[in-house]
Amino acid sequence: MMPGVDRSLPATGSGPEPPQRELSVLPSVPQRPSEVLAPRPPRQPAVQVAVERGVVLFDLDGTLLDDLALISDVAADVMHRSFGTPPEEARIHYLATTGMPFEAQLAQLYPAAPAQDRLAASRTFHQRKVTEAYARAKPFPEVPKMLKSLATARWNLAITTGAETEMADLLLEREGLRYWFDDVLGSAEGTKREHVAEYRRRYGEVRLFLVGDSRFDMEVAGSVAGVTALGRASTLRGWALSPTDLVHWGAAWADFSLGTLPEVLERLSRAPAKRAPKRARRRRAK
């Protein structure tokens, strides 16, 4: 495994992969992912919890779950069937814009396509992502131990994802990870930028970190004052993102594994916290 850009800390090995598990709660092919779940009451506003060390917001797909290869293959096939883009080219286009909701990706990639065609493609993608990708998705090997270490060190953890909130909750429960998170913020709660801005507003001056795997994640962190971006690099076929790439886009640290993240956060927490720049006062004209 390659070392991270922060050379003061060694990268952690991948270790053996856990066996794949079927998503047994998905008995049929739904029109939308939310249809695989029993109806739930409206989501109540999140209750502000006590924060001792700081808050770490995690992206889900490609950051905690090793599922981006599966999802990108589904997206490529949907884009090929819907818009005629060659599959491998479509896959690269999807990965280049990952981090945004799929609907926004299609609007950016196919602005001239009729809106109804993009909507139909989006529905198909969400359906197939559940039955073909999420059914086989699993966490990166180091993730369970890493999350336990962060919780033991009294960091507050939350999820920010463009996936549907209920589906993210379901996946985390299935993999035994939901216990570690105070909250799961998905598409029902807005965009990642809105999630991060809400946490910044809610918790004021506490240390706030965003861990993601895409340029979009790094830019989201950079758009909200006082948020530090951390990155998971990848070696996906045809779309390798090195730690250097993510640092170039704004990450304070990046590696191919999150195994050393607890140590990284300990080191960063000893540095002075970033504050929003003060605006220069305008002098009144005499």
C-alpha positions, 0 to 999 in steps of 0.5 A: 500500500502506498503511503499518504501525502502526510509522511509523518504517519505510515499508511495502514494495510488493507487486511483480508476482505470480509465475506460479501453479504446479501441485502436480504431486506430487498425482496423486489426491484422498486421504482425508487430506493425508498420503496424497499423500506417500511413507511416511517414517520417524518424525520424529527429535527436533529437534537444538538449533542454535547461535543468534547473533542470535535465533529468528524463528518464522513462521506459514505460511498467510496469513503467508508463503503468500498462500493464506488467500482460497483456504483460506477459500473451501474452508472456507466451502463445507465448512461450508455443505455440512456444517452449512447455514451460508450460505457468506459467513457460514461464511467469516467464521466461519472467518476469525474463528477462523483460527490454530487447527486446523480441528477446533478451529474446528469444535468452537468454531463447532458445539459441538452438532453430532455429533462424527462430523459434525465429523470428516467435515467436517474430513476433507473440508476437509483433502482439499480444502485440498490439492487446491484451495488448496495446489495454487495457493498461492504466497508473498507477493511479498516473502517470498523476498527477506525470508527471504534477508535475515534468514538473511544477518543470521544470524537463525535461522528456523523454521515453526510451523503448524497444517497437517500437517508433511509438507505444510508441508515439501512446500509450502516445498520446492516454492516454494524456501523450505525451505532458509532454515528450521532446522525445520518444526513442524506438527500432528504436533508439537502446537499453535502454543502448544506449538511456541513454548513448546518453542522458549522452553524449548530456547533459554532467554534468546535473543530469540524472535519469532513472526510471524503474521496472526491474533489467535490468533497474537498471543495465542500469543506473549503466552502465552509469556514473552519472546516478541515478536509481529509481525503481517501485516495483511490486506485479505481480502474481508469480513475486513480486519485492519489493523495497528492491530487486530494491535497491539491484540491484542499485536503489537509491529509490524504491516504489510500487507507483511513487506518491512521485517521485517529492519529491524524486527528490527534495531531491536527487537533493540537494545531490552532483551529482554523477561524473564518477570516475577519472582514476588513472594516470599510473606512468612511469617506470624509 
